[in-house]
Amino acid sequence: MEPAWKSYGRYSTVGLELVLSMVLGWAAGRWVDKFVGGHGYATAAGTLLGLYAGFRALWKAAKLMEREAEREDEARARKLRGEDDDV
């Protein structure tokens, strides 16, 4: 098991990643609209793609956190039963 502070550091950037994905998608769409002369369609599409990317990262982090919690629970249960995983 690793110290709790490592987990905090790993998952503390998820919110920032969500916001940055949305902002970067919006900015890329805005740039395409200015370059091509679109009427905001690329901005909307870029924002939606950024939103998708951000929530996908959030989902992946949540699944990873869930797997780690299950592993820690199993290790704790083995320790309580007296099984040693160093054997």
Sequence and secondary structure as in RCSB ss.txt:
>XXXX:A:sequence
MEPAWKSYGRYSTVGLELVLSMVLGWAAGRWVDKFVGGHGYATAAGTLLGLYAGFRALWKAAKLMEREAEREDEA
RARKLRGEDDDV
>XXXX:A:secstr
   HHHHHHHHTTHHHHHHHHHHHHHHHHHHHHHHHT SSHHHHHHHHHHHHHHHHHHHHHHHHHHHHHHHHHHH
HHHHHHT  TT 
